[in-house]
Amino acid sequence: MLDLIRQGRVHQKSMEKTVDELDPLIIAAETGRRILEAGGETYRAEDVIVRLCRAWGFTDAEAFATPTGLMASIVDHDNRSRAVVRRITRRVVDLHRISRLDTLVRTAEQQQISVQDVQKKLIEIDGEHPYSTAITIFAAALSSLFFTLLFQGSIRDAIGAFFVGLGIKTFAYILQGWHFPDFITTIIGGAIAALLSILTLQIGLTEHLDKTIIGSIMLLVPGLATVNAIRDTIAGDLVAGIARLTDAVITAAALAIGAGAVFSLLR
């Protein structure tokens, strides 16, 4: 009986040690997951995971990331291999968060920050909101205005695109709050862009329907996804590059479906 109790205590201590040793890998994987969720490249997420593990003394570290998930592994000091898998369920464009995470990893390498400190910083970054909803909506509308001018629209077209951009971004926030799929949100966004652009033309606010639609719909065009697909492909991540390019094509098709449906119905 005493031997069984001793064996149980030894096994409990071994399990506690295993959990402690998994912490660095988990925190590194969580950092890489945040990079992908913020719209970062797959090779950047892999690089972040490997750099953090090496900064904490795990020289044999590997990572493999795709736009929808990542895998990371290390060989600990007892020559045991451990791995962790993380699923990416949401993706947004947040360059500020990517910059903060890159700075955190660089600081961890240079100043030997502990695992616990990095975890606290991750929680702090998650709680940051650099821009309010109102400012984000206004910036989106302003972008539509300047996009219209870029595509040689008139001042009236740009003003109309400003209000169309307000409507698109407002509806996007509402749909995201209701947890609509990205594909459905993009279809509705394209429909709203076409409908509001036609409305501004009917009331005499704009002069050219095509310029207004093009300038406002640029808010929904998957430009970053396309660029990241090219960068991942050039970096040798063919799976991630093809996946991102497919996502960009599907998003563009959803925009065409939404806008085309409105024109078909009104015709």
SEKOL-761194 format. One record per residue: residue number from 0; residue in one letter; z, x, y of N, C-alpha, C in turn. Coordinates in Angstrom, 1 decimal, padded with zeros to 4 digits. Last residue first. Example, Ala and Ser with C-alpha at 12.3 -4.5 7.8 and 13.67 -1.06 7.14 Angstrom:
2
    nr   rest     n_pz     n_px     n_py    ca_pz    ca_px    ca_py     c_pz     c_px     c_py
     1      S    007.1    012.8   -002.2    007.1    013.7   -001.1    007.9    012.9    000.0
     0      A    007.8    013.2   -005.7    007.8    012.3   -004.5    007.8    013.2   -003.3
***
This chain:
267
    nr   rest     n_pz     n_px     n_py    ca_pz    ca_px    ca_py     c_pz     c_px     c_py
   266      R   -061.8   -033.6    045.9   -063.2   -033.8    045.9   -063.6   -035.2    045.4
   265      L   -059.1   -033.5    045.2   -059.5   -034.0    046.5   -061.0   -034.3    046.7
   264      L   -059.3   -032.5    042.6   -058.7   -033.8    042.8   -059.1   -034.4    044.2
   263      S   -060.4   -029.9    043.1   -061.1   -030.9    042.2   -060.6   -032.3    042.5
   262      F   -058.5   -028.7    044.7   -059.9   -029.0    045.3   -060.6   -030.0    044.4
   261      V   -056.4   -028.6    042.9   -056.3   -029.4    044.2   -057.6   -029.7    044.7
   260      A   -057.4   -027.0    040.9   -057.0   -028.3    040.6   -056.9   -029.2    041.8
   259      G   -057.8   -024.5    042.2   -058.9   -025.3    041.8   -058.6   -026.7    041.4
   258      A   -055.1   -023.7    042.6   -055.9   -024.0    043.8   -057.2   -024.8    043.3
   257      G   -054.3   -023.5    039.8   -053.6   -024.3    040.8   -054.4   -024.7    042.0
   256      I   -056.2   -021.7    038.7   -056.0   -023.1    038.2   -055.3   -024.0    039.2
   255      A   -055.8   -019.4    040.2   -057.1   -020.1    040.3   -057.0   -021.5    039.7
   254      L   -053.2   -018.8    039.5   -053.5   -019.0    040.9   -054.8   -019.8    041.0
   253      A   -053.6   -018.2    036.8   -052.7   -019.4    037.2   -053.0   -019.7    038.6
   252      A   -055.2   -016.0    036.9   -055.8   -017.2    036.4   -054.9   -018.4    036.7
   251      A   -053.3   -014.2    037.9   -054.5   -014.5    038.7   -055.2   -015.8    038.2
   250      T   -051.6   -014.1    035.7   -051.1   -014.6    037.0   -052.3   -015.0    037.9
   249      I   -053.3   -013.0    033.8   -052.8   -014.3    033.6   -052.3   -014.9    034.9
   248      V   -053.6   -010.4    034.9   -054.8   -011.3    034.7   -054.3   -012.8    034.6
   247      A   -051.0   -009.4    034.8   -051.7   -009.6    036.1   -052.9   -010.6    036.0
   246      D   -050.6   -009.4    032.1   -049.7   -010.2    032.9   -050.4   -010.5    034.3
   245      T   -052.5   -007.4    031.4   -052.6   -008.8    030.9   -051.8   -009.8    031.7
   244      L   -051.3   -005.2    032.7   -052.6   -005.7    033.1   -052.9   -007.1    032.6
   243      R   -049.0   -005.0    031.2   -048.9   -005.3    032.6   -050.2   -005.8    033.1
   242      A   -050.1   -004.3    028.7   -049.2   -005.5    028.8   -049.2   -005.9    030.3
   241      I   -051.4   -002.0    029.2   -052.2   -003.1    028.8   -051.4   -004.4    029.0
   240      G   -049.2   -000.3    029.9   -050.3   -000.6    030.8   -051.1   -001.8    030.5
   239      A   -047.6   -000.4    027.6   -047.1   -001.0    028.8   -048.2   -001.3    029.8
   238      V   -049.5    000.9    025.8   -048.9   -000.4    025.5   -048.4   -001.1    026.8
   237      L   -049.9    003.4    027.1   -051.0    002.5    026.9   -050.5    001.1    026.6
   236      D   -048.7    005.6    028.9   -048.0    004.4    028.3   -049.1    003.3    028.1
   235      G   -050.0    007.6    030.3   -050.0    007.7    028.9   -049.3    006.5    028.2
   234      A   -050.2    007.5    033.0   -049.1    008.3    032.5   -049.1    008.3    031.0
   233      I   -052.3    005.7    033.2   -052.5    007.1    033.6   -051.4    008.0    033.0
   232      T   -050.9    003.4    032.6   -052.0    003.8    031.7   -052.3    005.3    032.0
   231      D   -049.1    003.2    034.6   -048.6    003.4    033.3   -049.7    003.9    032.4
   230      R   -050.9    002.9    036.8   -050.0    004.0    036.8   -049.5    004.3    035.3
   229      I   -052.0    000.4    036.1   -052.9    001.6    036.2   -052.0    002.8    036.1
   228      A   -049.8   -001.2    036.2   -050.5   -001.1    035.0   -051.4    000.1    035.0
   227      N   -049.0   -000.9    038.9   -048.1   -000.4    037.8   -048.9   -000.3    036.5
   226      V   -051.1   -002.4    040.1   -050.9   -000.9    040.4   -050.1   -000.3    039.3
   225      T   -050.6   -004.9    039.0   -051.9   -004.2    038.7   -051.8   -002.7    039.0
   224      A   -048.1   -005.5    040.0   -048.3   -005.5    038.6   -049.6   -004.7    038.2
   223      L   -048.7   -005.6    042.8   -047.8   -004.5    042.2   -047.9   -004.4    040.7
   222      G   -050.4   -007.8    042.9   -050.8   -006.5    043.3   -050.0   -005.4    042.7
   221      P   -050.9   -010.7    042.1   -050.1   -009.7    041.4   -050.5   -008.2    041.7
   220      V   -050.6   -013.0    044.8   -051.5   -012.1    044.0   -050.7   -011.0    043.4
   219      L   -048.9   -014.4    046.4   -048.8   -014.7    045.0   -049.7   -013.7    044.2
   218      L   -049.6   -013.8    049.0   -048.2   -013.7    048.6   -048.0   -013.8    047.1
   217      M   -052.3   -014.5    049.2   -052.0   -013.1    048.9   -050.5   -012.9    048.6
   216      I   -052.5   -017.0    050.1   -052.4   -016.9    048.7   -052.1   -015.4    048.3
   215      S   -052.9   -016.7    052.9   -051.6   -017.2    052.4   -051.4   -017.0    050.9
   214      G   -055.5   -015.6    053.1   -054.4   -015.0    053.7   -053.1   -015.4    053.2
   213      I   -057.0   -017.5    051.7   -057.0   -016.1    051.2   -055.8   -015.4    051.8
   212      I   -056.7   -019.9    053.3   -056.2   -019.8    051.9   -056.1   -018.4    051.4
   211      T   -057.8   -019.1    055.7   -056.3   -019.5    055.6   -055.8   -019.4    054.2
   210      K   -060.4   -018.5    055.1   -059.6   -017.5    055.6   -058.1   -017.8    055.5
   209      D   -061.3   -021.1    054.2   -061.3   -019.9    053.3   -060.4   -018.8    053.8
   208      L   -061.2   -022.7    056.5   -060.3   -023.0    055.3   -060.2   -021.8    054.4
   207      H   -061.0   -022.1    059.8   -061.8   -021.7    058.6   -060.8   -021.8    057.4
   206      E   -059.3   -023.1    061.8   -060.8   -023.3    061.9   -061.5   -023.0    060.6
   205      T   -056.3   -025.1    062.1   -057.1   -023.9    061.7   -058.5   -024.2    061.8
   204      L   -055.4   -027.5    063.1   -054.6   -026.3    063.5   -055.5   -025.0    063.2
   203      G   -056.5   -030.0    062.5   -057.1   -029.2    063.6   -056.4   -027.9    064.0
   202      I   -055.7   -031.4    060.4   -055.0   -031.7    061.6   -055.5   -030.9    062.8
   201      Q   -057.3   -030.2    058.4   -057.5   -031.6    058.7   -056.8   -032.0    060.1
   200      L   -056.2   -027.6    058.2   -057.6   -027.8    058.7   -057.8   -029.3    059.1
   199      T   -053.7   -028.1    057.1   -053.8   -027.5    058.5   -055.2   -027.6    059.1
   198      L   -054.5   -029.2    054.7   -053.8   -030.1    055.6   -053.9   -029.5    057.0
   197      I   -055.6   -027.0    053.4   -056.5   -028.2    053.7   -055.8   -029.1    054.8
   196      S   -053.3   -025.6    053.2   -054.4   -025.0    053.9   -055.4   -026.1    054.3
   195      L   -051.8   -027.2    051.5   -051.3   -027.0    052.8   -052.4   -026.4    053.7
   194      L   -053.4   -027.0    049.1   -053.1   -028.2    049.7   -052.6   -028.1    051.2
   193      A   -053.4   -024.2    048.5   -054.7   -024.9    048.8   -054.4   -026.2    049.5
   192      A   -050.7   -023.7    048.2   -051.5   -022.9    049.1   -052.7   -023.6    049.5
   191      I   -050.0   -025.4    046.1   -049.4   -025.6    047.4   -050.2   -024.9    048.5
   190      A   -051.5   -024.3    044.0   -051.8   -025.6    044.4   -051.2   -025.9    045.8
   189      G   -050.2   -021.8    043.8   -051.6   -021.8    044.2   -052.0   -023.2    044.6
   188      G   -047.6   -022.7    043.0   -047.8   -021.9    044.3   -049.3   -022.0    044.7
   187      I   -048.2   -023.8    040.6   -047.7   -024.7    041.6   -047.9   -024.0    043.0
   186      I   -048.9   -021.4    039.2   -049.8   -022.6    039.3   -049.5   -023.5    040.5
   185      T   -046.5   -020.0    039.4   -047.7   -019.5    040.1   -048.7   -020.6    040.2
   184      T   -044.7   -021.6    037.9   -044.5   -021.4    039.3   -045.7   -020.9    040.1
   183      I   -045.9   -021.4    035.4   -045.9   -022.7    036.0   -045.7   -022.5    037.5
   182      F   -045.4   -018.6    035.0   -046.7   -019.1    034.9   -046.9   -020.5    035.6
   181      D   -042.6   -018.4    035.1   -043.4   -017.7    036.1   -044.8   -018.3    036.2
   180      P   -040.8   -021.4    034.5   -041.5   -020.2    034.0   -042.4   -019.7    035.1
   179      F   -038.0   -022.4    036.5   -039.3   -022.6    036.0   -039.9   -021.3    035.5
   178      H   -035.3   -022.5    037.5   -035.6   -021.7    036.3   -037.0   -022.1    035.7
   177      W   -034.6   -023.6    039.8   -034.7   -024.6    038.7   -035.1   -023.9    037.4
   176      G   -034.9   -021.4    041.4   -033.6   -022.0    041.2   -033.5   -023.0    040.1
   175      Q   -037.7   -021.2    041.4   -036.9   -020.2    040.8   -035.5   -020.7    040.5
   174      L   -038.3   -023.5    043.0   -038.7   -023.5    041.6   -037.9   -022.4    040.8
   173      I   -037.3   -022.7    045.5   -036.8   -023.9    044.8   -037.1   -023.9    043.3
   172      Y   -038.8   -020.4    046.0   -037.3   -020.3    045.8   -036.8   -021.5    045.1
   171      A   -041.3   -021.6    046.2   -041.1   -020.6    045.2   -039.6   -020.4    044.9
   170      F   -041.0   -023.2    048.4   -041.2   -023.9    047.1   -040.9   -022.9    046.0
   169      T   -040.9   -021.1    050.3   -039.8   -022.1    050.2   -039.9   -022.8    048.8
   168      K   -043.4   -019.9    050.0   -042.2   -019.1    049.7   -041.0   -020.1    049.5
   167      I   -045.1   -022.0    050.9   -045.3   -021.3    049.5   -043.9   -020.7    049.1
   166      G   -044.3   -022.6    053.5   -044.2   -023.6    052.4   -044.3   -023.0    051.0
   165      L   -044.8   -020.2    054.8   -043.5   -020.7    054.8   -043.3   -021.7    053.7
   164      G   -047.6   -020.0    054.5   -046.7   -019.0    053.8   -045.3   -019.5    053.7
   163      V   -048.3   -022.1    056.1   -048.6   -022.2    054.7   -047.7   -021.2    053.9
   162      F   -047.6   -021.0    058.6   -046.9   -022.2    058.1   -047.1   -022.4    056.6
   161      F   -049.4   -018.8    058.6   -048.0   -018.6    058.8   -047.2   -019.8    058.2
   160      A   -051.9   -020.1    058.5   -051.5   -019.3    057.3   -050.0   -019.0    057.4
   159      G   -052.0   -021.0    061.2   -051.9   -021.9    060.1   -051.4   -021.3    058.8
   158      I   -052.1   -018.5    062.5   -051.0   -019.4    062.7   -050.8   -020.4    061.6
   157      A   -054.6   -017.7    061.5   -053.4   -016.9    061.2   -052.2   -017.7    061.4
   156      D   -056.3   -019.5    062.6   -056.2   -019.4    061.1   -055.0   -018.7    060.7
   155      R   -056.0   -018.9    065.3   -055.6   -020.2    064.8   -055.4   -020.2    063.3
   154      I   -057.1   -016.4    065.3   -055.7   -016.5    065.6   -055.2   -017.9    065.1
   153      S   -059.3   -016.1    062.4   -059.0   -016.2    063.9   -057.5   -016.4    064.1
   152      G   -059.8   -013.5    059.9   -059.6   -014.9    060.3   -059.2   -014.9    061.8
   151      Q   -060.2   -011.1    058.7   -061.1   -011.5    059.8   -061.0   -013.0    060.1
   150      F   -058.3   -010.3    056.9   -059.5   -010.8    056.4   -060.4   -011.5    057.4
   149      L   -056.2   -009.7    058.7   -056.9   -008.6    058.0   -058.2   -009.1    057.4
   148      L   -055.4   -012.3    059.4   -056.1   -011.4    060.5   -056.8   -010.3    059.8
   147      T   -054.2   -012.9    057.0   -055.4   -013.7    057.5   -056.1   -012.9    058.6
   146      F   -052.2   -011.0    056.9   -053.2   -011.0    055.9   -054.5   -011.7    056.3
   145      F   -050.6   -011.9    059.0   -051.3   -010.7    059.2   -052.4   -010.5    058.1
   144      L   -049.7   -014.4    057.9   -050.3   -014.3    059.2   -051.2   -013.1    059.3
   143      S   -048.4   -013.6    055.5   -049.6   -014.4    055.4   -050.4   -014.4    056.7
   142      S   -046.3   -012.2    056.7   -047.3   -011.4    055.9   -048.5   -012.3    055.8
   141      L   -044.8   -014.3    057.8   -045.4   -013.3    058.7   -046.5   -012.5    058.0
   140      A   -044.0   -015.5    055.5   -044.9   -016.2    056.4   -045.6   -015.3    057.3
   139      A   -042.3   -013.4    054.5   -043.4   -013.9    053.7   -044.5   -014.6    054.6
   138      A   -040.4   -013.4    056.5   -041.2   -012.2    056.3   -042.5   -012.6    055.5
   137      F   -039.2   -015.9    056.2   -039.9   -015.6    057.4   -040.8   -014.4    057.3
   136      I   -038.1   -015.5    053.6   -039.1   -016.6    053.8   -039.9   -016.3    055.1
   135      T   -036.3   -013.5    054.2   -037.3   -013.3    053.2   -038.4   -014.3    053.4
   134      I   -034.6   -014.7    056.0   -035.4   -013.6    056.5   -036.5   -013.3    055.5
   133      A   -033.5   -016.7    054.4   -034.2   -017.1    055.6   -035.1   -016.0    056.0
   132      T   -032.1   -015.2    052.4   -033.2   -016.1    052.1   -034.1   -016.4    053.2
   131      S   -031.4   -011.9    053.6   -031.0   -013.3    053.4   -032.3   -014.1    053.0
   130      Y   -031.3   -008.7    052.2   -032.0   -009.6    053.1   -031.6   -011.0    052.7
   129      P   -029.7   -007.3    050.5   -030.0   -006.7    051.8   -030.7   -007.6    052.7
   128      H   -027.2   -007.8    048.6   -028.3   -008.7    049.0   -028.7   -008.2    050.4
   127      E   -025.5   -006.5    045.8   -026.1   -006.3    047.1   -027.2   -007.3    047.3
   126      G   -024.5   -006.7    043.2   -024.0   -007.6    044.2   -024.6   -007.5    045.6
   125      D   -025.7   -004.6    041.9   -026.0   -006.0    041.5   -025.6   -007.0    042.5
   124      I   -024.4   -002.4    043.0   -025.9   -002.7    043.3   -026.3   -004.1    043.0
   123      E   -021.9   -002.7    041.8   -022.0   -002.8    043.3   -023.5   -003.1    043.7
   122      I   -022.5   -002.3    039.2   -022.0   -003.6    039.6   -022.1   -003.8    041.1
   121      L   -023.3    000.4    039.4   -024.3   -000.6    039.0   -023.8   -002.1    039.3
   120      K   -020.9    001.6    040.2   -022.0    001.6    041.1   -023.1    000.5    040.7
   119      K   -019.5    001.2    037.8   -019.0    000.6    039.0   -020.1    000.5    040.1
   118      Q   -021.0    002.9    036.1   -020.9    001.4    035.8   -020.4    000.7    037.1
   117      V   -020.5    005.3    037.3   -021.9    004.8    037.3   -021.9    003.3    037.0
   116      D   -017.8    005.6    036.7   -018.3    005.5    038.1   -019.7    005.0    038.2
   115      Q   -017.9    005.7    033.9   -017.2    004.6    034.5   -017.6    004.5    036.0
   114      V   -019.2    008.2    033.5   -019.8    006.9    033.0   -019.2    005.7    033.7
   113      S   -019.0    010.3    036.4   -018.6    009.9    035.1   -019.3    008.5    034.7
   112      I   -021.2    012.7    038.0   -020.5    011.4    038.0   -020.2    010.9    036.6
   111      Q   -022.2    015.2    038.8   -021.5    015.0    037.5   -020.6    013.8    037.5
   110      Q   -023.9    015.6    040.9   -022.4    015.7    041.1   -021.6    015.4    039.9
   109      Q   -026.5    015.6    039.9   -026.1    016.6    040.8   -024.6    016.8    040.9
   108      E   -026.7    013.3    038.3   -027.1    014.6    037.8   -026.5    015.7    038.6
   107      A   -025.8    011.2    039.9   -025.1    011.5    038.7   -025.4    012.8    038.1
   106      T   -027.7    011.3    041.9   -026.3    011.7    042.3   -025.5    012.0    041.0
   105      R   -029.9    010.3    040.5   -030.0    011.7    041.1   -028.6    012.2    041.4
   104      V   -029.0    007.8    039.9   -029.2    008.7    038.8   -029.3    010.1    039.4
   103      L   -028.8    006.7    042.6   -027.6    006.8    041.7   -027.8    007.8    040.6
   102      T   -031.5    006.8    043.4   -030.5    007.6    044.1   -029.2    007.8    043.3
   101      D   -032.5    004.9    041.6   -033.0    006.3    041.6   -032.0    007.2    042.3
   100      L   -031.1    002.6    042.6   -030.9    003.1    041.2   -031.4    004.6    041.0
    99      R   -032.2    002.4    045.1   -030.8    002.6    045.0   -030.4    003.1    043.6
    98      S   -034.9    001.9    044.6   -034.5    003.1    045.3   -033.0    003.4    045.2
    97      I   -034.7   -000.5    043.2   -035.3    000.7    042.5   -034.8    001.9    043.2
    96      R   -033.8   -002.1    045.3   -032.9   -001.9    044.2   -033.4   -000.7    043.4
    95      H   -036.0   -002.1    047.0   -034.7   -001.6    047.5   -033.8   -001.3    046.3
    94      L   -038.0   -003.3    045.6   -038.1   -001.9    045.8   -036.8   -001.3    046.3
    93      D   -038.4   -005.7    043.7   -037.2   -005.4    044.5   -037.2   -003.8    044.6
    92      V   -039.9   -008.3    042.3   -040.3   -007.1    043.0   -039.1   -006.8    044.0
    91      V   -038.8   -009.2    038.9   -039.0   -009.5    040.4   -039.5   -008.2    041.0
    90      R   -038.4   -010.7    035.8   -039.0   -009.5    036.6   -039.2   -010.0    038.0
    89      R   -036.4   -011.3    032.9   -036.9   -011.7    034.2   -037.4   -010.4    035.0
    88      T   -035.8   -010.2    030.4   -036.2   -011.7    030.5   -036.6   -012.1    031.9
    87      I   -035.9   -007.7    028.3   -036.2   -007.9    029.8   -036.7   -009.4    029.9
    86      R   -033.5   -006.5    026.1   -034.6   -007.4    026.3   -034.7   -007.7    027.8
    85      R   -032.6   -003.4    024.6   -032.4   -004.4    025.7   -033.6   -005.2    025.9
    84      V   -030.9   -001.6    022.1   -032.1   -002.4    022.5   -031.7   -003.3    023.6
    83      V   -029.8    001.6    021.0   -029.5    000.3    021.7   -030.8   -000.3    022.1
    82      A   -028.5    003.9    018.6   -029.6    003.3    019.4   -029.1    002.0    020.0
    81      R   -027.6    007.1    017.4   -027.2    005.8    017.8   -028.3    005.2    018.7
    80      S   -026.9    009.6    014.9   -027.9    008.9    015.8   -027.5    007.5    016.1
    79      R   -024.7    012.2    014.8   -025.0    010.9    014.4   -025.9    010.2    015.4
    78      N   -023.6    014.7    015.5   -024.9    014.6    014.9   -025.2    013.3    014.2
    77      D   -021.3    014.5    017.0   -021.1    014.6    015.6   -022.4    014.5    014.8
    76      H   -022.3    014.1    019.5   -021.8    015.5    019.2   -021.4    015.6    017.8
    75      D   -025.2    012.0    019.0   -023.9    012.4    019.6   -023.5    013.7    019.1
    74      V   -028.4    011.4    020.0   -027.7    012.0    018.9   -026.4    012.6    019.5
    73      I   -029.6    008.2    021.2   -029.1    009.5    021.4   -028.5    010.1    020.1
    72      S   -032.1    005.9    022.4   -031.3    006.5    021.3   -030.8    007.8    021.7
    71      A   -033.4    002.7    023.4   -032.9    004.0    023.7   -032.0    004.6    022.6
    70      M   -035.9    000.4    024.3   -035.1    001.0    023.2   -034.7    002.4    023.6
    69      L   -036.8   -002.6    026.1   -036.6   -001.1    026.0   -035.7   -000.8    024.8
    68      G   -039.1   -005.2    027.3   -037.9   -004.7    026.5   -037.9   -003.1    026.5
    67      T   -041.3   -005.9    028.7   -040.5   -007.0    028.2   -039.3   -006.5    027.4
    66      P   -042.8   -003.6    029.4   -042.4   -004.6    030.4   -041.4   -005.7    030.0
    65      T   -041.1   -001.1    027.4   -042.3   -001.9    027.7   -041.9   -002.9    028.8
    64      A   -039.9    002.2    026.6   -039.8    000.9    027.3   -041.2    000.2    027.4
    63      F   -037.9    004.4    024.9   -039.2    003.8    024.9   -039.1    002.4    025.6
    62      A   -036.2    007.5    024.8   -036.3    006.1    025.4   -037.7    005.7    025.3
    61      E   -033.7    009.9    023.7   -035.1    009.3    023.7   -035.1    007.9    024.2
    60      A   -031.9    012.9    023.6   -032.0    011.5    024.0   -033.5    011.1    024.1
    59      D   -030.2    015.4    023.2   -031.2    014.8    022.3   -031.2    013.3    022.6
    58      T   -028.1    016.0    025.0   -029.4    016.6    025.2   -030.5    016.0    024.4
    57      F   -025.7    014.6    026.4   -026.4    014.3    025.2   -027.9    014.8    025.4
    56      G   -024.2    015.1    028.8   -024.1    016.0    027.7   -024.8    015.7    026.4
    55      W   -024.8    013.5    030.9   -023.5    013.3    030.3   -023.3    014.1    029.0
    54      A   -027.3    014.2    031.6   -026.3    014.5    032.6   -024.9    014.4    032.0
    53      R   -028.7    013.0    029.4   -028.6    014.5    029.5   -027.5    014.9    030.5
    52      C   -028.5    010.3    030.2   -027.9    010.8    028.9   -027.7    012.3    028.9
    51      L   -029.9    010.3    032.6   -028.5    010.0    032.6   -027.8    010.5    031.3
    50      R   -032.5    011.0    031.7   -031.8    011.9    032.7   -030.3    011.6    032.7
    49      V   -033.1    008.9    030.0   -033.0    010.2    029.4   -032.2    011.1    030.4
    48      I   -033.2    006.7    031.8   -032.3    006.7    030.7   -032.1    008.1    030.1
    47      V   -035.2    007.5    033.7   -033.8    007.3    034.1   -032.8    007.4    033.0
    46      D   -037.5    007.6    032.1   -037.0    008.8    032.7   -035.5    008.7    033.1
    45      E   -037.8    004.9    031.4   -037.5    005.9    030.4   -036.9    007.2    030.9
    44      A   -038.3    003.9    034.0   -037.1    003.4    033.3   -036.8    004.4    032.1
    43      R   -040.7    005.2    034.6   -039.5    005.5    035.4   -038.2    005.0    034.7
    42      Y   -042.4    004.2    032.7   -042.1    005.6    032.6   -040.9    006.0    033.5
    41      T   -042.6    001.6    033.6   -041.9    001.8    032.3   -041.5    003.3    032.2
    40      E   -041.8    001.0    037.1   -042.7    001.4    036.0   -041.9    001.7    034.8
    39      G   -040.0   -001.9    038.4   -040.3   -000.5    038.3   -041.3   -000.2    037.1
    38      G   -039.1   -004.5    038.9   -040.5   -004.3    039.0   -040.9   -002.8    038.9
    37      A   -036.5   -005.0    038.3   -036.8   -004.9    039.7   -038.3   -004.6    039.9
    36      E   -036.4   -004.8    035.5   -036.2   -006.1    036.1   -036.6   -006.1    037.6
    35      L   -036.6   -002.0    035.2   -037.7   -002.8    034.8   -037.6   -004.2    035.4
    34      I   -034.1   -001.2    036.3   -035.4   -000.7    036.8   -036.5   -001.6    036.5
    33      R   -032.4   -002.5    034.5   -032.4   -002.9    035.9   -033.7   -002.4    036.7
    32      R   -032.8   -001.0    032.2   -033.1   -002.4    032.3   -033.3   -002.9    033.7
    31      G   -031.8    001.5    033.0   -033.2    001.4    032.8   -033.6   -000.1    032.8
    30      T   -029.1    000.7    033.1   -029.7    001.2    034.3   -031.2    001.1    034.1
    29      E   -028.6    000.1    030.4   -028.5   -001.0    031.4   -029.1   -000.6    032.8
    28      A   -028.9    002.6    029.2   -029.9    001.5    028.9   -029.8    000.4    030.0
    27      A   -026.6    003.8    030.3   -028.0    004.4    030.6   -029.0    003.3    030.3
    26      I   -024.6    002.2    029.2   -024.8    002.3    030.6   -026.1    002.8    031.0
    25      I   -025.1    002.8    026.4   -025.2    001.4    026.9   -025.4    001.4    028.4
    24      L   -024.6    005.6    026.3   -025.9    005.1    026.0   -026.1    003.7    026.5
    23      P   -021.8    005.6    027.1   -022.9    006.3    027.9   -024.3    005.8    027.6
    22      D   -020.6    004.0    024.9   -020.6    003.6    026.4   -021.7    004.3    027.2
    21      L   -020.4    005.0    022.4   -021.6    004.2    022.7   -021.7    003.9    024.2
    20      E   -018.0    006.2    022.3   -019.2    007.1    022.4   -020.4    006.3    022.7
    19      D   -016.3    004.0    022.2   -016.3    004.9    023.4   -017.5    005.8    023.5
    18      V   -017.0    003.1    019.7   -017.3    002.3    020.9   -017.3    003.1    022.1
    17      T   -016.1    005.2    018.1   -017.5    004.9    018.1   -017.9    004.0    019.3
    16      K   -013.4    005.1    018.5   -014.1    006.3    019.0   -015.6    006.0    019.1
    15      E   -012.8    002.7    017.3   -012.6    002.8    018.7   -013.3    004.0    019.3
    14      M   -013.5    003.3    014.7   -014.3    002.3    015.4   -014.1    002.4    016.9
    13      S   -011.5    005.2    014.1   -012.9    005.6    014.1   -013.8    004.6    014.8
    12      K   -009.3    003.7    014.3   -009.5    004.7    015.3   -010.9    005.2    015.3
    11      Q   -009.7    002.0    012.1   -009.7    001.4    013.4   -009.9    002.5    014.5
    10      H   -009.6    003.9    010.0   -010.9    003.2    010.3   -010.9    002.6    011.6
     9      V   -007.0    004.7    010.2   -008.0    005.7    010.4   -009.3    005.0    010.8
     8      R   -005.8    002.3    009.6   -005.6    002.8    010.9   -006.6    003.9    011.2
     7      G   -006.7    002.0    006.9   -007.0    001.0    007.9   -006.9    001.5    009.3
     6      Q   -005.4    004.2    005.7   -006.9    004.1    005.8   -007.4    003.1    006.8
     5      R   -002.8    003.4    006.0   -003.2    004.6    006.7   -004.8    004.6    006.8
     4      I   -002.8    001.1    004.4   -002.5    001.0    005.8   -003.0    002.2    006.6
     3      L   -003.4    002.3    001.9   -004.3    001.3    002.5   -004.1    001.1    004.0
     2      D   -001.1    003.9    001.5   -002.4    004.5    001.6   -003.4    003.6    002.3
     1      L    000.8    001.9    001.3    000.9    002.8    002.4   -000.5    003.5    002.6
     0      M    000.0    000.8   -001.2    000.0    000.0    000.0    000.0    000.9    001.3
***
